[in-house]
Amino acid sequence: MLILLPPSESKTGRSRGRAVDHERLSFPELAPTRQRVADALAQVSARPDAAEALGVSPGLTAEIARNLALHTAPSLPASRVYSGVLYDALSYATLDTAARRRANRWLVVVSALYGAVRPTDSITPYRLSMGVNLPTVGPLAGVWKPQLERVLPEAAGRGLVVDCRSSTYAAAWTPSGEVAGRWVRVNVPGATHMAKHTRGLVARALCEVGKDPRRPTALPDLLADRFEVQLTQPARAGRPWVLEATAR
């Protein structure tokens, strides 16, 4: 199974530790692109118009400043860097040993800076959205799309692709071919806050249940004890199944 998560806007750092090593992260094939994006991000973040170029509020100066030290700042596991509503609901640190082991294999965060990382990958906090057109690099979703196509189908294996990403990050990789037939997008009715919270709960539940189904139709039974769910078949090939989930 491959459970795709978006990153969080809020990120946690620390004052000591080793710098990130792009080649030691999961999916080392992405290292050259990671380096290229990091270099471009550091350059634009040093400009007076950095906030405008990155599409963020001028009040986020401190977060933009993190981008100036991407190659030297202490790194820490992605499971600790990403925070916020979805990650609070996932509550990775409170998973039992078996569920955490599955989370380390199944969870992949799609990142504008790193492309794709797993919870145990040590990364540096940063400020960058997949929706940015990064000077000297280009629109990031387009930059990452062919790169993620190289690694994520293999990561999915023969299991389901459970997609908890927002639309901004979904643009960076669309499952195709045979993998598309096992692609399930998690949709949550209601406000954005509740959608993030419920997607975090779904990711946690799947890691705790521990089943690795091969067919989308098996997914509702795995979640039925914790959620009210409805699965809708795609109208045409290449589109995802849609799982509507509401926490009980």
Secondary structure, DSSP 4 states (H G I P E B T S, - for coil): -EEEE---SSB---SSSPPP-GGGSSSGGGHHHHHHHHHHHHHHHTSTTHHHHHT--GGGHHHHHHGGGTTTSPPEEHHHHB-SHHHHHH-GGGS-HHHHHHHHHHEEEEETTTEEE-TT-EE------TT-EETTTEEHHHHHHHHHHHHHHHHHTTS-EEE---HHHHTT----HHHHTTEEEEE--S-HHHHHHHHHHHHHHHHHH----SSGGGHHHHHTTTEEEEEE--SSTTSPEEEEEEE-
